[in-house]
Amino acid sequence: MSSNAPRARQHGQGLAEYALILALIAILAITALLFLSGQINTILSTIGHAL
């Protein structure tokens, strides 16, 4: 049973690292959307009025 313990820890560590990377990407995406929301709104409004 002790031979599986290091493998389980490595698997858990890998999942934690992926979760942290995913959280960082989500935070960066939300921040980018907040900063670019005005420009995106302007572009979509222009397209909407053109139709």
C-alpha positions, 0 to 999 in steps of 0.5 A: 500500500505504501508503494502507491502513496507517492504516485497518488501524491504526484497525481494530486499535485498535478491536478492542483497545478492544472487547477491553478493554471486554469484559475489564472487563465480565467482571471486573465480572461475576465480582466481582459474582458473588463478592460475591452468591454467598451471597445467590444460594445462599440464594435458590436453597436456599429455592426448592429446599426449597419445591419 
